[in-house]
Amino acid sequence: MGGRPLGDEPLRPIHHSMLETVLGSTSSAKESLVYSYGRSFNGFAARLSDEEVGRLSEMEGVVSVTPNHILKLHTTRSWDFMGFSKGTVGGSEEGEIIVALLDTGIWPESESFNDEGFGSPPSKWNGTCQGANFTCNNKIIGARYYNSEGYYDISDFKSPRDSLGHGTHTASTAAGREVDGASYFGLAKGTARGAVPNARIAVYKVCWYYGCAVADIFAAFDDAIADGVDIISVSLGADFPLEYLQDPIAIGSFHAMKYGILTSSSAGNSGPFPVTVSNYAPWILTVAASSIDRKFVAQVVLSNGQVYTGLSVNSFELNGTTFPLIWGGDAANVSAGYSSDFSRYCLPDTLDSYKIKGKIVLCDTLWDGSTVLLADGVGTIMADLITDYAFNYPLPATQISVEDGLAILDYIRTAKNPLATILFSETWNDVMAPNVVSFSSRGPNPITPDILKPDITAPGVDILAAWSPVAPPSIYYLDTRSVDYNIISGTSMSCPHASGAAAYVKAAHPNWSPAAIKSALMTTAHVMDPRKHEDLEFAYGSGHINPLNATDPGLVYDASEADYISFLCKQGYNTSTLRLVTGDDSVCNSTEPGRAWDLNYPSFSLAVEDGNQIMGVFTRTVTNVGSPNSTYTAGMYVPTTLSVTVEPSVISFSAIGEKKSFTVKVYGPKISQQPIMSGAIWWTDGVHEVRSPLVVYTVLPGATYSSYSMSHKKPVFKGSSIYHKNGILGNN
């Protein structure tokens, strides 16, 4: 219920009265109330049913209602947060699964990749271990590296060994062993693990200090498919939309799909701007990034007693000692030609080291801390609009809101001797999680508006996982400290969560197609709170990933290579251009360009051209993977402006593998400049709920199914690491 109201009035009677309203009697309210919080903040704990929680949630003054989770000492948290503390699929089944990672390589000596107790690789494995000073084992069963540019930075290893940390982090997130006592300089201490700790890892190093070359990506897909992997995890992407025949990840993953391999890819870090999602081909699982119930807080304490809370993975202990506080704008490096207009942001070379030495510096934007560090400053406070994820820095640092920055600047201006200190980070419980983080790229799909992207969201904020000990442990690329585990954020971190979940489903159902696995993950996802996300499914797709439930979805929306070929033909490809994507003798025959409404996709997206009436007819087919004899009934939630029918509304099955088709018709008035409208359609047999989002929105005339031409632009792939020397965030 937020902060404590002013005054000394006890809050217990207020809490009791609220419970009495919800429960209907004084005695029930008295029995229900467990704690009444009122000394420092306003709230209470009570024993309530789900229905009572719903009524309480709608009451005025209630900020949030959170279940009484049983917490342990802090671990890497992300899997526990998803209710996936331990899978039910056996280790032997997991051991048959091979997860491939196209990334920056791996640090094979990490405890996360220990092969103790592992048997020989699966008989289907056809890969190899390549490169000097690199040894595989029965956990990392294959490793290759690719560098078509022939350029190596001084920090690069000419082998699959990881010098950037990113690939080690993603590999351990997807399939790392359980490692007790992992932490980042003591922060987030607990057990680090991946989704499938017993699965095998195959590494394909395509990214280097300079980035990831298209040719190398193609080569890695080619090898991975032939090597016999089961899931491909790709935490990288292009800077701008590419049509399918220009996109190496779309083409590579299409080939993987043909061989029964699902590709999981990051959505990109260009949010919260719309139409920025990458890796949007319908045969790819596209993953957004969201928060978990833990955040890292580093507080600023001023000598006047004021305390300001900031986000930071601050591993430096100042022991409460205060230091002189200065604003960057008052320390311009005039000799280098800079004024306050530049130095206020603490950009490289803009600060006067004579004025900065021994002081904490207030900066008016987020940076990597190097400018203050190199000018002999003690620490930095950065005021910025980014308030939903933390970074780690090479010196004591924290990032605060712009408003708090103005308050601290006022203190600097008015105090005779402004002093401050920055506290060591604390881990706080984030009761609002999961939220899609601001950097996560948003839909709609820039190429095919009738395919909703991203598909799903997964943890991608403040994730602890294995790290290369030679890679910088902070966002300053010359930070020389060494760590075995690091805490970073990005859709690069959410992607391997989904990859690991897909591997888990594959272990449970080895014969399922990539589309079936993808469908299971999407239709069983936790429903996200739309009140927290203005852009709704364009932020989180079908919802938050739920690995346990995905092994028993009840029904799946399956799709084959032929289905995707038909889709591409309707997107405007002819036989010759189609073959650039498929690499075989596929033909489009006389297929006319059209909408993507009949692709058997687990979500429904209706793009309406401005000024037109809402009208869409979707055909879908579901395959029974639940009980042999079962009957499913359709249900829905849709905005009142829409008229939606599902025909038939009841479908029955008599065998596993049986298929049934249905039609969804969506109608509504003429609309223009309409932001996303959101609903959902589901099938339930009383045990399973097979849920698919339905979105309706407007696009410019001619944008509904025209092939997107980017032929005038050269494809450029950035380094997948979010730690990039030219900025805070890279692409993924």
SULNOR-V634441 format. One record per residue. RES is the residue in three letters. NEAR is the number of other ideal C-beta (glycine too) atoms within 10 Angstrom. Layout:
RES:NEAR
RES:NEAR
This chain:
MET:21
GLY:11
GLY:9
ARG:15
PRO:13
LEU:6
GLY:6
ASP:5
GLU:10
PRO:10
LEU:18
ARG:13
PRO:10
ILE:17
HIS:22
HIS:18
SER:12
MET:20
LEU:24
GLU:17
THR:12
VAL:22
LEU:21
GLY:11
SER:11
THR:12
SER:10
SER:14
ALA:19
LYS:12
GLU:13
SER:20
LEU:19
VAL:10
TYR:11
SER:18
TYR:15
GLY:18
ARG:7
SER:8
PHE:11
ASN:17
GLY:19
PHE:20
ALA:14
ALA:22
ARG:11
LEU:17
SER:11
ASP:7
GLU:9
GLU:18
VAL:14
GLY:12
ARG:13
LEU:18
SER:12
GLU:9
MET:12
GLU:6
GLY:10
VAL:13
VAL:12
SER:11
VAL:17
THR:13
PRO:9
ASN:9
HIS:12
ILE:5
LEU:10
LYS:11
LEU:7
HIS:17
THR:21
THR:30
ARG:22
SER:26
TRP:24
ASP:21
PHE:20
MET:21
GLY:12
PHE:20
SER:13
LYS:10
GLY:22
THR:9
VAL:20
GLY:11
GLY:14
SER:10
GLU:18
GLU:22
GLY:21
GLU:18
ILE:25
ILE:27
VAL:29
ALA:32
LEU:33
LEU:31
ASP:31
THR:34
GLY:31
ILE:30
TRP:27
PRO:25
GLU:14
SER:26
GLU:18
SER:29
PHE:23
ASN:18
ASP:15
GLU:9
GLY:11
PHE:16
GLY:9
SER:9
PRO:21
PRO:14
SER:8
LYS:11
TRP:17
ASN:12
GLY:23
THR:14
CYS:18
GLN:18
GLY:18
ALA:8
ASN:10
PHE:21
THR:10
CYS:24
ASN:17
ASN:15
LYS:25
ILE:24
ILE:24
GLY:25
ALA:25
ARG:23
TYR:23
TYR:22
ASN:17
SER:13
GLU:12
GLY:5
TYR:11
TYR:13
ASP:10
ILE:6
SER:13
ASP:20
PHE:22
LYS:13
SER:19
PRO:28
ARG:25
ASP:30
SER:22
LEU:28
GLY:25
HIS:31
GLY:31
THR:33
HIS:34
THR:37
ALA:35
SER:32
THR:34
ALA:29
ALA:32
GLY:31
ARG:21
GLU:17
VAL:22
ASP:11
GLY:10
ALA:25
SER:18
TYR:23
PHE:20
GLY:10
LEU:20
ALA:24
LYS:19
GLY:18
THR:19
ALA:28
ARG:26
GLY:29
ALA:29
VAL:30
PRO:19
ASN:22
ALA:26
ARG:29
ILE:28
ALA:31
VAL:33
TYR:33
LYS:30
VAL:31
CYS:32
TRP:25
TYR:18
TYR:14
GLY:19
CYS:28
ALA:20
VAL:21
ALA:13
ASP:23
ILE:24
PHE:18
ALA:19
ALA:27
PHE:26
ASP:14
ASP:21
ALA:29
ILE:20
ALA:11
ASP:19
GLY:20
VAL:29
ASP:24
ILE:34
ILE:30
SER:33
VAL:34
SER:34
LEU:31
GLY:31
ALA:24
ASP:16
PHE:13
PRO:18
LEU:23
GLU:20
TYR:26
LEU:17
GLN:20
ASP:26
PRO:24
ILE:27
ALA:24
ILE:21
GLY:24
SER:26
PHE:24
HIS:21
ALA:24
MET:25
LYS:17
TYR:13
GLY:15
ILE:22
LEU:28
THR:30
SER:34
SER:30
SER:35
ALA:33
GLY:29
ASN:27
SER:22
GLY:22
PRO:17
PHE:9
PRO:17
VAL:15
THR:20
VAL:31
SER:29
ASN:30
TYR:29
ALA:25
PRO:29
TRP:23
ILE:27
LEU:29
THR:31
VAL:34
ALA:33
ALA:35
SER:27
SER:23
ILE:23
ASP:19
ARG:23
LYS:21
PHE:25
VAL:18
ALA:26
GLN:18
VAL:23
VAL:17
LEU:19
SER:16
ASN:11
GLY:6
GLN:13
VAL:9
TYR:20
THR:15
GLY:26
LEU:24
SER:28
VAL:30
ASN:28
SER:23
PHE:18
GLU:14
LEU:18
ASN:7
GLY:9
THR:9
THR:16
PHE:20
PRO:18
LEU:25
ILE:21
TRP:21
GLY:31
GLY:20
ASP:16
ALA:26
ALA:20
ASN:20
VAL:11
SER:8
ALA:12
GLY:10
TYR:17
SER:12
SER:15
ASP:10
PHE:18
SER:28
ARG:21
TYR:18
CYS:29
LEU:16
PRO:10
ASP:13
THR:24
LEU:28
ASP:19
SER:14
TYR:11
LYS:19
ILE:26
LYS:13
GLY:11
LYS:22
ILE:26
VAL:29
LEU:26
CYS:27
ASP:19
THR:18
LEU:20
TRP:25
ASP:27
GLY:27
SER:22
THR:25
VAL:30
LEU:21
LEU:17
ALA:22
ASP:13
GLY:26
VAL:23
GLY:25
THR:29
ILE:27
MET:28
ALA:23
ASP:18
LEU:11
ILE:18
THR:14
ASP:17
TYR:23
ALA:25
PHE:29
ASN:28
TYR:29
PRO:23
LEU:21
PRO:26
ALA:31
THR:26
GLN:25
ILE:23
SER:17
VAL:13
GLU:9
ASP:17
GLY:22
LEU:12
ALA:15
ILE:21
LEU:19
ASP:10
TYR:19
ILE:17
ARG:10
THR:9
ALA:14
LYS:4
ASN:8
PRO:23
LEU:17
ALA:27
THR:20
ILE:26
LEU:22
PHE:18
SER:29
GLU:13
THR:16
TRP:13
ASN:13
ASP:18
VAL:12
MET:15
ALA:19
PRO:26
ASN:20
VAL:30
VAL:26
SER:17
PHE:22
SER:31
SER:30
ARG:27
GLY:30
PRO:25
ASN:23
PRO:20
ILE:24
THR:28
PRO:25
ASP:26
ILE:23
LEU:31
LYS:28
PRO:34
ASP:35
ILE:29
THR:32
ALA:35
PRO:30
GLY:36
VAL:30
ASP:29
ILE:29
LEU:29
ALA:28
ALA:30
TRP:28
SER:27
PRO:18
VAL:15
ALA:24
PRO:26
PRO:27
SER:25
ILE:26
TYR:23
TYR:18
LEU:12
ASP:21
THR:9
ARG:12
SER:12
VAL:21
ASP:20
TYR:27
ASN:26
ILE:27
ILE:28
SER:26
GLY:30
THR:37
SER:32
MET:29
SER:33
CYS:34
PRO:35
HIS:32
ALA:33
SER:34
GLY:33
ALA:32
ALA:31
ALA:31
TYR:29
VAL:26
LYS:29
ALA:25
ALA:21
HIS:20
PRO:11
ASN:7
TRP:21
SER:19
PRO:28
ALA:25
ALA:22
ILE:29
LYS:33
SER:30
ALA:30
LEU:30
MET:27
THR:28
THR:24
ALA:24
HIS:17
VAL:14
MET:23
ASP:13
PRO:13
ARG:6
LYS:14
HIS:19
GLU:12
ASP:19
LEU:22
GLU:29
PHE:30
ALA:30
TYR:32
GLY:30
SER:27
GLY:23
HIS:22
ILE:31
ASN:20
PRO:27
LEU:17
ASN:19
ALA:24
THR:21
ASP:16
PRO:26
GLY:23
LEU:26
VAL:26
TYR:23
ASP:22
ALA:24
SER:14
GLU:18
ALA:9
ASP:18
TYR:23
ILE:20
SER:20
PHE:25
LEU:27
CYS:22
LYS:21
GLN:25
GLY:18
TYR:24
ASN:12
THR:13
SER:9
THR:17
LEU:22
ARG:16
LEU:12
VAL:22
THR:19
GLY:12
ASP:12
ASP:8
SER:18
VAL:15
CYS:19
ASN:7
SER:6
THR:19
GLU:8
PRO:13
GLY:16
ARG:18
ALA:22
TRP:20
ASP:18
LEU:22
ASN:23
TYR:25
PRO:30
SER:23
PHE:23
SER:26
LEU:24
ALA:23
VAL:23
GLU:16
ASP:14
GLY:11
ASN:14
GLN:11
ILE:19
MET:11
GLY:20
VAL:14
PHE:24
THR:12
ARG:20
THR:16
VAL:26
THR:21
ASN:23
VAL:22
GLY:19
SER:13
PRO:11
ASN:12
SER:20
THR:13
TYR:25
THR:14
ALA:19
GLY:14
MET:17
TYR:12
VAL:17
PRO:12
THR:6
THR:12
LEU:17
SER:12
VAL:20
THR:13
VAL:20
GLU:10
PRO:12
SER:13
VAL:11
ILE:21
SER:13
PHE:23
SER:9
ALA:9
ILE:13
GLY:10
GLU:15
LYS:13
LYS:16
SER:12
PHE:19
THR:14
VAL:21
LYS:13
VAL:22
TYR:13
GLY:21
PRO:9
LYS:11
ILE:18
SER:10
GLN:8
GLN:16
PRO:12
ILE:20
MET:20
SER:19
GLY:19
ALA:19
ILE:23
TRP:18
TRP:24
THR:16
ASP:20
GLY:9
VAL:10
HIS:21
GLU:17
VAL:24
ARG:23
SER:24
PRO:26
LEU:25
VAL:21
VAL:24
TYR:22
THR:21
VAL:17
LEU:9
PRO:10
GLY:8
ALA:16
THR:19
TYR:18
SER:13
SER:15
TYR:16
SER:10
MET:16
SER:9
HIS:5
LYS:13
LYS:8
PRO:13
VAL:13
PHE:21
LYS:20
GLY:22
SER:30
SER:31
ILE:23
TYR:26
HIS:18
LYS:15
ASN:8
GLY:12
ILE:17
LEU:19
GLY:22
ASN:27
ASN:35
